[in-house]
Amino acid sequence: MKKEELPELRKLLLNAAVFVIIMLSVDWIAGMAIKTYVSRFDIVSQSNMETAIFKKADILIFGASQAEVGLNPMIITDKTSLVAVNLAQSSSNVTYNFIILKEYLKHHKPRFLINVVTAIDLMDRPKILQVTQRLRHLYGSDAGIDSVLSAVTPKAKFSLFFSLYRYNRLLLDIIRNRKIGNVKDSFRPYAVDNGKYVDSLYNIYKGHIKEENQRALKSVASIKNEGISYTYLLKLIDLCRDEKIELFLVFCPSYHGEDLALNLTPVPEYFKRIPEDDYIHFVHVSHHKYPYLKSKLLFKDMAHMNSAGADSLSKIIASYIIREM
């Protein structure tokens, strides 16, 4: 490089440095503005955690879509006389639940945690872990939360550095403009019908159910204990033990017609590897134990109950909680 070119190079580097500083400043200011607005105007995020904090819920309901449509917090509240809030999110798993509980504990300690579990709580599927990334606005607030978000977020050290990336999902919450006190929770029941739809699904897929169960058995058996989801399942359990929160790991029924053998699933067997104690309880709501739950009038589809089924299931879960009170 010629000596006379050095001033131009210095000028170019200085401009580049100023540009980077300006961009980082804009990013930080915009991120803080979003965060401050959400806090100041009592905006409820997609997680609905603010609703649980507002109600000081003693029972939190976690899980994916089966819990979202299958557990009625009003019935559980009525039966137990404890405030229950449904925080289930479709396609979420234990990594999401761990973050919500860690954050909730900063405000209130629940007595009971109901976690509807499925195979996705044991598997690191990208689409499932993407749901956990929705909570990235909590990054930087707690070492435990940061560890989960760093594990599930691609290029976390780089991407989570930027405020606009961390807080951009809160923009959607601002647009939704749901205010604390005006939002119930995540319970979204399906209407009751005559059962023809779920029966038609069963007739289409019944020939493949046993085959699917065998595949699921192999998938579950091959799960590595060092996976992200499995690791945070154990951390969630340890957190409940440490905080003396009673955790109910619930396995919901699915619709398989009159053939009870088809309702067998490897998932409960896998979870039985985890020892029960005074704070960890397994609740397998199977057709074998509750034969009336095989009725097609209680299901929207083969995996999800309708509102009538949700009412029945909620009463069953409430009875388990009452035994521990």
Secondary structure, 3 states (H helix, E strand, C coil): CCHHHHHHHHHHHHHHHHHHHHHHHHHHHHHHHHHHHHHHCCECCCCCHHHHHHHCCCEEEECCHHHHHHCCHHHHHHHHCCCEEECCCCCCCHHHHHHHHHHHCCCCCCCEEEEECCHHHCCCCHHHHHHHHCCHHHCCCCHHHHHHHHHHCCCHHHHCCCHHHHHHHHHHHHHHCCECCCCCCCCCCCCCCCCHHHHHHHHHHHHHHHHHHHHHHHHHHCCCCCCHHHHHHHHHHHHHHHHCCEEEEEECCCCCCCCHHHHCCHHHHHHCCCCCCCCEEEEECCCCCCHHHHCHHHECCCCCECHHHHHHHHHHHHHHHHHHC
